[in-house]
Amino acid sequence: MNTTELAWFKSSYSGSQGDSCVEVALTEQAVCVRDSKDVTCPHFAVGREGWTRFVGFVAGA
């Protein structure tokens, strides 16, 4: 998957400093996640179901 073709975005809760965030990009199969401080580093992808469970867990924390 070519990451330059993905539409990466940060959370609206992300601070204006941008020094401690991740970016995500959605595909049909997965949610891709990368470090916003160094977008040249490898990203990882997680299935949409797994991402939904993760976000639900974090929201409840």
TIGUVEX-48390 format. One line per field, with one value per atom (N, C-alpha, C): residue in one letter; x, y, z; atom name. Coordinates in nm, 4 decimals, always signed. Layout:
BEGIN
residu: A ...
east: X ...
north: Y ...
up: Z ...
atome: CA ...
//
This chain:
BEGIN
residu: M M M N N N T T T T T T E E E L L L A A A W W W F F F K K K S S S S S S Y Y Y S S S G G G S S S Q Q Q G G G D D D S S S C C C V V V E E E V V V A A A L L L T T T E E E Q Q Q A A A V V V C C C V V V R R R D D D S S S K K K D D D V V V T T T C C C P P P H H H F F F A A A V V V G G G R R R E E E G G G W W W T T T R R R F F F V V V G G G F F F V V V A A A G G G A A A
east: +0.0836 +0.0000 +0.0888 +0.0643 +0.1421 +0.0847 +0.1582 +0.1055 +0.0890 +0.1567 +0.1404 +0.0039 -0.0622 -0.1940 -0.3066 -0.2756 -0.3778 -0.4076 -0.5307 -0.5709 -0.5525 -0.4376 -0.4039 -0.4681 -0.5130 -0.5673 -0.5416 -0.5410 -0.5239 -0.6573 -0.6691 -0.7889 -0.8125 -0.9390 -0.9719 -0.9293 -0.9005 -0.8522 -0.7014 -0.6361 -0.4920 -0.4566 -0.3542 -0.3108 -0.2481 -0.2347 -0.1769 -0.0263 +0.0368 +0.1810 +0.2184 +0.1322 +0.1536 +0.2712 +0.3129 +0.4345 +0.4096 +0.2849 +0.2608 +0.1323 +0.1230 -0.0005 +0.0283 -0.0749 -0.0719 -0.1694 -0.1476 -0.2384 -0.2981 -0.4187 -0.4832 -0.5307 -0.5416 -0.5952 -0.6833 -0.7970 -0.8927 -0.8808 -0.8846 -0.8952 -1.0182 -1.0521 -1.1670 -1.1437 -1.0193 -0.9882 -0.9402 -0.8817 -0.8121 -0.8059 -0.7568 -0.7219 -0.5703 -0.5047 -0.3591 -0.3244 -0.2171 -0.1769 -0.0274 +0.0075 +0.1502 +0.1789 +0.3054 +0.3533 +0.3538 +0.2855 +0.2789 +0.4103 +0.4976 +0.6260 +0.7235 +0.7125 +0.8021 +0.7224 +0.6632 +0.5750 +0.6519 +0.7854 +0.8646 +0.8834 +0.8554 +0.8652 +0.7530 +0.7734 +0.6686 +0.5395 +0.4295 +0.2995 +0.2537 +0.1464 +0.0863 -0.0607 -0.1190 -0.2606 -0.3314 -0.4535 -0.5361 -0.6724 -0.7340 -0.8663 -0.9661 -1.0690 -1.1684 -1.2374 -1.2648 -1.3292 -1.2379 -1.1113 -1.0149 -1.0009 -1.0007 -0.9913 -1.1133 -1.2305 -1.3534 -1.3485 -1.3011 -1.2879 -1.1866 -1.0745 -0.9715 -1.0266 -1.0906 -1.1450 -1.2511 -1.3353 -1.4354 -1.3717 -1.2632 -1.1922 -1.1312 -1.0646 -1.0000 -1.1042 -1.2146 -1.3197 -1.3782 -1.3792 -1.4338 -1.3347 -1.2089 -1.1036 -1.1078
north: -0.1171 +0.0000 +0.1243 +0.2154 +0.3372 +0.4424 +0.4778 +0.5687 +0.7114 +0.7488 +0.8841 +0.9022 +0.7943 +0.8020 +0.8050 +0.7838 +0.7813 +0.9225 +0.9424 +1.0709 +1.0636 +1.1085 +1.1035 +1.2208 +1.1964 +1.3049 +1.2785 +1.3895 +1.3830 +1.4112 +1.3729 +1.3973 +1.5469 +1.5841 +1.7241 +1.7620 +1.6630 +1.6877 +1.7119 +1.6959 +1.7142 +1.8596 +1.8804 +2.0164 +2.0841 +2.2138 +2.2899 +2.2693 +2.2165 +2.1953 +2.0781 +1.9794 +1.8671 +1.7791 +1.7773 +1.7031 +1.5682 +1.5302 +1.4015 +1.3375 +1.3280 +1.2762 +1.1633 +1.0910 +0.9945 +1.0423 +0.9954 +1.0228 +0.8904 +0.8957 +0.7756 +0.8003 +0.6916 +0.6942 +0.5704 +0.5892 +0.4798 +0.4175 +0.2856 +0.2118 +0.1219 +0.0547 -0.0358 -0.1497 -0.1950 -0.3108 -0.2762 -0.1583 -0.1330 +0.0151 +0.0412 +0.1755 +0.1763 +0.2664 +0.2783 +0.3858 +0.3636 +0.4543 +0.4837 +0.6123 +0.6503 +0.7629 +0.7827 +0.8883 +1.0197 +1.1201 +1.2481 +1.3258 +1.2919 +1.3620 +1.3198 +1.1960 +1.1458 +1.0551 +1.1146 +1.0402 +0.9471 +0.9537 +0.8628 +0.7268 +0.7194 +0.5913 +0.4995 +0.3694 +0.2756 +0.2972 +0.2691 +0.2750 +0.1325 +0.1185 -0.0131 -0.0025 -0.1142 -0.1184 -0.2185 -0.1851 -0.2717 -0.2814 -0.3973 -0.4155 -0.3180 -0.2860 -0.1891 -0.2347 -0.3629 -0.4133 -0.3951 -0.4260 -0.4075 -0.2608 -0.1728 -0.0294 +0.0196 -0.0279 +0.0102 -0.0321 -0.1530 -0.1995 -0.1144 -0.0831 -0.0014 +0.1370 +0.2039 +0.3372 +0.3315 +0.2285 +0.2126 +0.1963 +0.1193 +0.0984 +0.2281 +0.3011 +0.4263 +0.5300 +0.5349 +0.6326 +0.6051 +0.4787 +0.4425 +0.4552 +0.4794 +0.4875 +0.6162
up: +0.0000 +0.0000 +0.0000 -0.0918 -0.1025 -0.0075 +0.0954 +0.1969 +0.1462 +0.0382 -0.0142 -0.0787 -0.1138 -0.1758 -0.0730 +0.0532 +0.1569 +0.2074 +0.2535 +0.3104 +0.4625 +0.5118 +0.6535 +0.7270 +0.8509 +0.9318 +1.0789 +1.1559 +1.3008 +1.3674 +1.4901 +1.5689 +1.5861 +1.5951 +1.6236 +1.7656 +1.8509 +1.9864 +1.9901 +1.8772 +1.8697 +1.8969 +1.9746 +2.0049 +1.8843 +1.8910 +1.7800 +1.7679 +1.8722 +1.8701 +1.7791 +1.7688 +1.6782 +1.7117 +1.8384 +1.8711 +1.9379 +1.9556 +2.0203 +1.9689 +1.8404 +1.7803 +1.6831 +1.6583 +1.5495 +1.4430 +1.3225 +1.2126 +1.1683 +1.1189 +1.0673 +0.9255 +0.8513 +0.7157 +0.7006 +0.6389 +0.6227 +0.4845 +0.4826 +0.3567 +0.3681 +0.2620 +0.2675 +0.3659 +0.3790 +0.4612 +0.6015 +0.6198 +0.7458 +0.7784 +0.8998 +0.9437 +0.9585 +0.8882 +0.8949 +0.9970 +1.0717 +1.1789 +1.1638 +1.1794 +1.1725 +1.2706 +1.2991 +1.3884 +1.3105 +1.3607 +1.2895 +1.2944 +1.3897 +1.4003 +1.2915 +1.2458 +1.1418 +1.0489 +0.9493 +0.8590 +0.7654 +0.7693 +0.6869 +0.7532 +0.8838 +0.9543 +0.9074 +0.9212 +0.8800 +0.9589 +0.8947 +0.9611 +0.9888 +1.0654 +1.0818 +1.0479 +1.0167 +0.9814 +1.0712 +1.1064 +1.1893 +1.1215 +1.1332 +1.0752 +1.1345 +1.0582 +1.1047 +1.2335 +1.2463 +1.3685 +1.4893 +1.4730 +1.5813 +1.6188 +1.5204 +1.5461 +1.6242 +1.5859 +1.6553 +1.8012 +1.8274 +1.9661 +2.0427 +1.9792 +2.0445 +2.0805 +1.9866 +2.0119 +2.1215 +2.1208 +2.2256 +2.3613 +2.3685 +2.4941 +2.5447 +2.4557 +2.4950 +2.5370 +2.4689 +2.5029 +2.6404 +2.6813 +2.8105 +2.9253 +2.8918 +2.9949 +3.0730
atome: N CA C N CA C N CA C N CA C N CA C N CA C N CA C N CA C N CA C N CA C N CA C N CA C N CA C N CA C N CA C N CA C N CA C N CA C N CA C N CA C N CA C N CA C N CA C N CA C N CA C N CA C N CA C N CA C N CA C N CA C N CA C N CA C N CA C N CA C N CA C N CA C N CA C N CA C N CA C N CA C N CA C N CA C N CA C N CA C N CA C N CA C N CA C N CA C N CA C N CA C N CA C N CA C N CA C N CA C N CA C N CA C N CA C N CA C N CA C N CA C N CA C
//
